[in-house]
Amino acid sequence: MANIEAEVISAVCTNGDISSLMQSDIDDLFVSHADVWDGLKKYYYKYHAVPSVDILKEKYRNFDSEPVKGETQFYVDKLREDYVAMEIRNLLLNAGNALKTDSSIRVLERMQTKIGQIGKLTNVVKDIDITDYELAEKHFDSVRRMSEERGGTPGIKTGIAAIDAVYPTGFAGGHLVYMLGYTGKKKTWMALYLACKAFEQGFSPMVFSLEMSPEDVRDRVYGLLGSGLFRVSELQRGYVNIDDFKTWGKKNLDGRPRFNIISSEGQGDVTPNVILGKIDQYQPDIVFVDYLQLMTDNGKSRGMTERYTNATHELKQLAMRVNKPIVAISAVTDSENDSQDSPPRLAQVAWSKALAYDTDLSLSVHGHTGTDIVEVFLEKNRRGAQSTFFMKTDLDRGIIEEHYEELE
């Protein structure tokens, strides 16, 4: 067990991949290296990065790393298999000894209870017993420590007070957030603004842009991060003082987490499985998908409603599988009866029932025509109340300001 535990930890450090280990049932698999695993998690929570093997060796003198060549999940599966085998051997040995002095019925009852506990380590689904308050205590302690390291929330704060006040967990692992809006009403800008806010907090965002080139998205990101320093329209034409830009880049980008922009540029279908591949490659802390109508589901269904319903379910499953928040942008279904004078509602999405079931939070974004005002309505919120707020924007200069009263 000790060598296998060391292999898992070494694989995480070598591959820079911690998503396979951020499952709630993995803690119990570590016995001899429980302190090292706990230290690895603390480092990740605090610095949003996976520590090197040398850092762990420096802190834990008795930790000996193991040479690894495979994927992290391979070693996790190996550890799980070895742990279950050990538990079964111990169960049979203890049961055999107990039969010498105890009733076979009581021995069988204890075996069934223990088998149920072991079985939880092999199930795809997850079940908990609320009477197991010790398990709950471990969960609360883990969430509390993560919250303390992240400024009071286990997830990623949006940096927008109106959202953070009613969504107290932040965008956490497994959350699926939808950003709705009519065409050309600033929903992509809003998503990039949230990505920039995550980056400024020390997290690594990944933006899947299926509508624009990665260079165009990058120009918008530079504009938002510069917050008045650059004009996006000038960046798009190459009008930039290179010396000033380089100075700004060294100060604001050097040594920071990766901020990856992915684009298929029309070459092949993008499915949740494709997104999973990029998540495995870059290990971002939060993922943005722009936008759903340009995706297809893993089964590549032909019908539009079926395709998007499936893709919605698969994105939620993906968020839970990789234990990361996913923010997906979706256009609403245009109708002649829609005035488009206010943020759209979930009901205006053709597959709204599927979206309502799978999403943790929906943000309807609406840029008012002819103004610099963007209105945002939080309609579906599993963790708080509905809310509306306004943002005054100069998007060409990357300046966005929050307001909580309707602006003229």
N, C-alpha and C positions, 0 to 999 in steps of 0.2 A: 504493500500500500504506500509506503513512504516514497519509494522511487517513482511510482505512478503519480502521486500528488506533486512531486517535484517536476515531473514531466509536464503536467498540466500548467503549472505556474511558469515554467520555462517557455512553454509554447506561447502563452499569453504575451510574455515579455518579448519573445523573438518575433512573433507575428504581428504584434501591436493590436491584437484582437481580443477584446474583453467581452464582446456581446454574448458569446457562447457561455460565459460564466456568470452573467448578470441575471440568472434565474433564481427564483426564491428557494428552490429546493437544493441548490448546489452546495450551500454551506455545510450541510450535514455530511457531505462526502469527504470533507477534509478532517483528518484526525491528527496525524503527526505534524502536519503543516498548517493547522488551522490559524495559527498566529501570523504566518507569512501571508496566507490568503487574505486575512483580515487587513493586514497592512497594505497589501496591494490595492484593495478596494478603497481604503482611506486615501491613499495617494491619488487614485483615479477621481474620487469625489472632489478632492481639493484642487487638483491641478488640471483636471479634464484630459489627462494623458496617462498612458500606460508606462509604469516605471521600467527601467532597464534591469536586467539581471544583476548588474553590478550594484545598483542602488539597493536592491533587496539584500544582497550579500553583505553590504556594508552595515545595514541595520540589523540583520539576523545572521549572526556569525555562524550558526549551525546549519544554515541553509546551503545545500550543495545543488547547483543547477544540473540539469541533465541535457545532453545534446538531443535536439529534436529536428525532424525534417518534415513532418506532416502538418496538416491543418489542426487548429486548436480543437475543433469539435471532435476530431479523431481521438485525441487524448482524453477529452471529457467523457466520451462514450466508453473508453477503456477504463477510466476511473470508476464510472458508474457500474459497469459490469463487475469489476473486481470487488467493489463495495457490497453489491447485492450478493455476490457469491460468498463473501466473508460472513454477511449477516445470516444467510441460509445455513452455512456450516455451524455457526454459533447456535442458531435456533434448534437445529437437529440435535446437537450435542447437549444443550440444556434440557431439551425435552426428554432425551433418553435418560439423563440423570434424574429428572423430576419424577419419571415413572416409577422409580425405585421406592419412593416415599409418598407420592401423591396420587390422587384419583386420575384415571385416564381422561375423564370428562373435563376436569379442570385444566389438565395439561393441554388438551385439545383447544379449549377456549382461549388459553393464553397464546397458543400457536396461531390461531386464527386472527387474533388481534395483531400479533407481530407481523404476520403475513400481509395484513392490510396496510400496515405502516411501511413495509418494504415495497409493497406494490405501488405506492404513491411515487416512488422514485422511477418507475418504469412507465407510468401512464402518460399518454399524450394530453389528456384532459387533466385538470387540476381540481382537487377537492380539499376542503378544509372543514374541520369540526370546531364549531364555536366554543365548545366546552374545553378545548385544548388551549387554555389561556396562556400557557407557557410558550406555545408557538406564536401566539399573537404578540406576546411581549418581545420576542425576538424580532418580529416584523416591525413593531413600533420603534424598537431601538435602532434598527437599520434605517428606517425612514427618517427618524430624528437626526441621526448622524449625517445623512445625506443632506437634509434640510439645513443643518448648521453650517455645513461646508459650502452650501450654495446660497447663503444669504437669507435663509428662512423658508425655502420651498424646496421640495425634492426634485422638481422639474426645472425647466428653463423659463425664467421670467421674460415676458414680452418687452418690458421696459416702458409699456404704456399703462399708466396708472389705472385707467378705466377698465382695462382687461384684467390686470393683475388683482384688482380689488374683488372681482367676482369670480375669478378662476384661480383660487389660492394655491393649487398644487403646481402651477406653472405647466408648461408643455413637458410632460414626463414620459418615460418609457411606456410604449404600448398605446399612447394617445393618438387618435386620428382627428385632425382638425380640418374643417372645410372652409374655404374662402370663396364666397359666391359673389357674382356680380354680372351686370350686363356687359356686353362687349365694349371695350374702350372706356370703362368707368373706373380705372385705377386699381383693380384688384391685384395685378402683377406687381405694381409699385408697392402696394401694401405688404405683399408677401416678402419682397426683397427688403423692405424696411425691417420686418421682423427678423429676417436672416441676419441683417447687419447688427441688430440689437443683440442677437445671440452671440455673434462674433465679438462684439465689444465686451461681452461678459467673459470671454475666454473660451467659448464653445466653438466647435468646428461644424459649420453648416455645409450642406450639399444641396445645390439647386439643380433639379432636372428641368431644363428648359426645352420644351417640345415645340415652341412657337417662334422663338427668336434665336439668333446665333449666339454662341457663348460670348463673343466679343461685345455684342450689343448689351447683353445682361451685365457683363463686367463693367461697361461704361456707366450703367445705372448704379451699380454697387459702389464704384468709385465716387460717384456724385453724392450718394447717400452717406458714405463714410466720411467724405470731405465736408459735408454739411455747410456748403457755401463757398468752399475753396475752389471747386471746379464747376463748370457748366457742362452738363451732359451733351448738349448740342455741339459744344466745341470739341469735347472728347471724341464724339462720333465723326468729326471731320479732321481729327488729328491735330487740332489747334491746342497745344499744351506746351508750357515751358518745361522742357525735359529736366533741367536742373532742379526746379521747384518740385516737380513731380517725384524725382528720385529722392530728394530730401524728405518729402512727406512719406514716401514709401518706406524708407529706412526707419522713420520714427514710428509709423503706425502699423506696418505690416511685417517687418523683420521679427523673427522669433515668435510669431503668433501661430495659432492653430490653422490648419488648412481651411480654405474656403473654396471648395470645388464647384465648378459650373459644368454640367454635363449636357450635351446636346446630341441628338441622333442625326440632326441636319437632314432629315428625310430619308435616312438610310436604314430601312427596316422598321418593324413594329417595336414599340416600347411597351413591355408588360411589367407587372409587379416582379416577375422573376428576373427581368433585366435590371430593374432597380435594385433587387437583392444582390445581384452580382457586383454592382458598384458600391453598395454599402459594405459588402465583404472586402472590397478592394481598398476603400478609403477610410472606413470606420468613422463616419461623421457622428456628431452628437444629435443632429436634427436634420430632417430631410424635407425639402420643398419640391412639389411636383406641379409644373405649370405646362399644360393643364389637362384635366381628365378626359376631355373630348378628343384629345389627340393620342390617347392611350388605347390599348386594347387589353382584354383580359388574358389570363394565361392560356385559356382554351381557345382563344381567338374566335369567339362567337360571332355570328354574322349579324344578328339583329342588334340594333343600336341600344335599345333599352336593356336587353339581356346582357350585352357586352359591358355596359356601364354599371349595371347592378352587380355583376360578377366582379368587375374591377374594384368597386367600392368594398365589397366583402374581402377581396384578396389584399387590398391595401391595409385594412384593419388587421387581418391575420398577419401580414408582414410586419406591421408596427409592433404587434405583440411578440412575434417570433424573434425579432432582432432587439427588442426592448428599447426602442427609440421612438420619439414622436415623429409623426409624418404630417405635414401640412399640404393639403391638395387643393388646387384652384379649380373651380368649376364654373362654367358659364351657365346661366339659367335659360330656360326655354322661353324664347321671345313669343309674345302674343300681341295681336292688334289691340287687345283690351288693356295692355299694360301701359301706363302713362310714362313709366321710367323717370318719374319725378322723385322717387324715394328708393331706399334699398329694397332689393327683391326678397321674397320669402322662400323658405324651403319648398313650399307647395308648388312653386313655379319650376322646379326641377323635375324632369320626366320620371326619374327613378327616386323621387323624394322619400318614399318609404324606406328603401334600402339605405339611403344616405342618413336618414333620421335614426335608424337602428344602429348604424355603425359609427357615426361620428360622436366624439366627445364634446366638441364645440363647433358651432357654425358662426362665421363672421360674414355678414352681408356688407359688401363694400360698394359705395356709390359716390362717384365724383359728380357733383352737380354741374351741369353744362354751363359753360360761360363764366364759371367762377373758379376760385382756388380752394373751394371747400370740398372736403371728402367726408361723407357721413358713414359711420360704421354701426351696424346693429348686430348685437349678439342675441340670436334667436334660440338656438338649441344649446343648452349649457348643463352638462351633467353634474357640475360641481358648484353651481351658484345660480344667480338670478339673471334674467334678461337685462340688457343694458344698451344704451345708445350714447354715442359721443361723436364729436366732430373734430376734424383735423384741418388746420389751415396750412396749405402747402405751396411751396415753390419748387416743383419737382425738377425743373431744369437745373436748379442750384442745389438740389438735394436737401432742402430745408422743410421739416415737418414739425408742426407745433400742435399740441393737444388743446382742445377746448371742450367744455362741458355744457355750454349753452348754445342754442342754435345761432349760427352766424348769418349775417345778412350778406 
